[in-house]
Amino acid sequence: MDTENRGEEPNIEGLEDRVEELEGLADDLANAPDEELVEVLSRAVNLLGEVNAEIEAGIRSADERVDGIGVVLDRTGFGDFDAALGALEEREQSPGAG
């Protein structure tokens, strides 16, 4: 399974393929003879596990990106910007502004 690469984004095309296969298996369940039901259900469970692993990998990747952005923002000084914004807000709120 290619989802073992932690931190990578999920393979959307691979997910779509798995979902299509799951849809086919759902159709197969309606027509499968009893002796094939376990095999069809087993394949469905495996596919669901793969889909889940891809989604979890995507969530981990997104979390890592958010953490990285937070670190950058924490290191960035916004003092001049904040001061300019405060001055602008004061001008807008003063009685003679407008």
Contact map, one row per residue, 1 for C-alpha under 8 A:
11110000000000000000000000000000000000000000000001000000000000000000000000000000000000000000000000
11111000000000000000000000000000000000000000000000000000000000000000000000000000000000000000000000
11111100010000000000000000000000000000000000000001001100100000000000000000000000000000000000000000
11111100000000000000000000000000000000000000000000000000000000000000000000000000000000000000000000
01111111000000000000000000000000000000000000000000000000100000000000000000000000000000000000000000
00111111000000000000000000000000000000000000000000000000100110000000000000000000000000000000000000
00001111100000000000000000000000000000000000000000000000110110010000000000000000000000000000000000
00001111110000000000000000000000000000000000000000000000110110000000000000000000000000000000000000
00000011111000000000000000000000000000000000000000000100110011000000000000000000000000000000000000
00100001111100100000000000000000000000000000000000000110110000000000000000000000000000000000000000
00000000111111100000000000000000000000000000000000000100000000000000000000000000000000000000000000
00000000011111110000000000000000000000000000000000000000000000000000000000000000000000000000000000
00000000001111111000000000000000000000000000000000000000000000000000000000000000000000000000000000
00000000001111111100000000000000000000000000000000000000000000000000000000000000000000000000000000
00000000011111111110000000000000000000000000000000100100000000000000000000000000000000000000000000
00000000000111111111000000000000000000000000000000000000000000000000000000000000000000000000000000
00000000000011111111100000000000000000000000000000000000000000000000000000000000000000000000000000
00000000000001111111110000000000000000000000001000100000000000000000000000000000000000000000000000
00000000000000111111111000000000000000000000000000000000000000000000000000000000000000000000000000
00000000000000011111111100000000000000000000000000000000000000000000000000000000000000000000000000
00000000000000001111111110000000000000000000000000000000000000000000000000000000000000000000000000
00000000000000000111111111000000000000000001001000000000000000000000000000000000000000000000000000
00000000000000000011111111100000000000000000000000000000000000000000000000000000000000000000000000
00000000000000000001111111110000000000000000000000000000000000000000000000000000000000000000000000
00000000000000000000111111111000000000010001000000000000000000000000000000000000000000000000000000
00000000000000000000011111111100000000000000000000000000000000000000000000000000000000000000000000
00000000000000000000001111111110000000000000000000000000000000000000000000000000000000000000000000
00000000000000000000000111111111000000010000000000000000000000000000000000000000000000000000000000
00000000000000000000000011111111000010011000000000000000000000000000000000000000000000000000000000
00000000000000000000000001111111000000000000000000000000000000000000000000000000000000000000000000
00000000000000000000000000111111100000000000000000000000000000000000000000000000000000000000000000
00000000000000000000000000011111111110000000000000000000000000000000000000000000000000000000000000
00000000000000000000000000000011111110000000000000000000000000000000000000000000000000000000000000
00000000000000000000000000000001111111000000000000000000000000000000000000000000000000000000000000
00000000000000000000000000000001111111000000000000000000000000000000000000000000000000000000000000
00000000000000000000000000000001111111110000000000000000000000000000000000000000000000000000000000
00000000000000000000000000001001111111111000000000000000000000000000000000000000000000000000000000
00000000000000000000000000000000011111111100000000000000000000000000000000000000000000000000000000
00000000000000000000000000000000000111111110000000000000000000000000000000000000000000000000000000
00000000000000000000000010011000000111111111000000000000000000000000000000000000000000000000000000
00000000000000000000000000001000000011111111100000000000000000000000000000000000000000000000000000
00000000000000000000000000000000000001111111110000000000000000000000000000000000000000000000000000
00000000000000000000000000000000000000111111111000000000000000000000000000000000000000000000000000
00000000000000000000010010000000000000011111111100000000000000000000000000000000000000000000000000
00000000000000000000000000000000000000001111111110000000000000000000000000000000000000000000000000
00000000000000000000000000000000000000000111111111000000000000000000000000000000000000000000000000
00000000000000000100010000000000000000000011111111100000000000000000000000000000000000000000000000
00000000000000000000000000000000000000000001111111110000000000000000000000000000000000000000000000
00000000000000000000000000000000000000000000111111111000000000000000000000000000000000000000000000
10100000000000000000000000000000000000000000011111111100000000000000000000000000000000000000000000
00000000000000100100000000000000000000000000001111111110000000000000000000000000000000000000000000
00000000000000000000000000000000000000000000000111111111000000000000000000000000000000000000000000
00100000000000000000000000000000000000000000000011111111100000000000000000000000000000000000000000
00100000111000100000000000000000000000000000000001111111110000000000000000000000000000000000000000
00000000010000000000000000000000000000000000000000111111111000000000000000000000000000000000000000
00000000000000000000000000000000000000000000000000011111111100000000000000000000000000000000000000
00101111110000000000000000000000000000000000000000001111111110000000000000000000000000000000000000
00000011110000000000000000000000000000000000000000000111111111000000000000000000000000000000000000
00000000000000000000000000000000000000000000000000000011111111100000000000000000000000000000000000
00000111000000000000000000000000000000000000000000000001111111110000000000000000000000000000000000
00000111100000000000000000000000000000000000000000000000111111111000000000000000000000000000000000
00000000100000000000000000000000000000000000000000000000011111111100000000000000000000000000000000
00000000000000000000000000000000000000000000000000000000001111111110000000000000000000000000000000
00000010000000000000000000000000000000000000000000000000000111111111000000000000000000000000000000
00000000000000000000000000000000000000000000000000000000000011111111100000000000000000000000000000
00000000000000000000000000000000000000000000000000000000000001111111110000000000000000000000000000
00000000000000000000000000000000000000000000000000000000000000111111111000000000000000000000000000
00000000000000000000000000000000000000000000000000000000000000011111111100000000000000000000000000
00000000000000000000000000000000000000000000000000000000000000001111111110000000000000000000000000
00000000000000000000000000000000000000000000000000000000000000000111111111000000000000000000000000
00000000000000000000000000000000000000000000000000000000000000000011111111100000000000000000000000
00000000000000000000000000000000000000000000000000000000000000000001111111110000000000000000000000
00000000000000000000000000000000000000000000000000000000000000000000111111110000000000000000000000
00000000000000000000000000000000000000000000000000000000000000000000011111111000000000000000000000
00000000000000000000000000000000000000000000000000000000000000000000001111111000000000000000000000
00000000000000000000000000000000000000000000000000000000000000000000000111111100000000000000000000
00000000000000000000000000000000000000000000000000000000000000000000000001111111000000000000000000
00000000000000000000000000000000000000000000000000000000000000000000000000011111110000000000000000
00000000000000000000000000000000000000000000000000000000000000000000000000001111111000000000000000
00000000000000000000000000000000000000000000000000000000000000000000000000001111111100000000000000
00000000000000000000000000000000000000000000000000000000000000000000000000000111111110000000000000
00000000000000000000000000000000000000000000000000000000000000000000000000000111111111000000000000
00000000000000000000000000000000000000000000000000000000000000000000000000000011111111100000000000
00000000000000000000000000000000000000000000000000000000000000000000000000000001111111110000000000
00000000000000000000000000000000000000000000000000000000000000000000000000000000111111111000000000
00000000000000000000000000000000000000000000000000000000000000000000000000000000011111111100000000
00000000000000000000000000000000000000000000000000000000000000000000000000000000001111111110000000
00000000000000000000000000000000000000000000000000000000000000000000000000000000000111111111000000
00000000000000000000000000000000000000000000000000000000000000000000000000000000000011111111100000
00000000000000000000000000000000000000000000000000000000000000000000000000000000000001111111110000
00000000000000000000000000000000000000000000000000000000000000000000000000000000000000111111110010
00000000000000000000000000000000000000000000000000000000000000000000000000000000000000011111110011
00000000000000000000000000000000000000000000000000000000000000000000000000000000000000001111111010
00000000000000000000000000000000000000000000000000000000000000000000000000000000000000000111111110
00000000000000000000000000000000000000000000000000000000000000000000000000000000000000000000111110
00000000000000000000000000000000000000000000000000000000000000000000000000000000000000000000011111
00000000000000000000000000000000000000000000000000000000000000000000000000000000000000000011111111
00000000000000000000000000000000000000000000000000000000000000000000000000000000000000000001000111
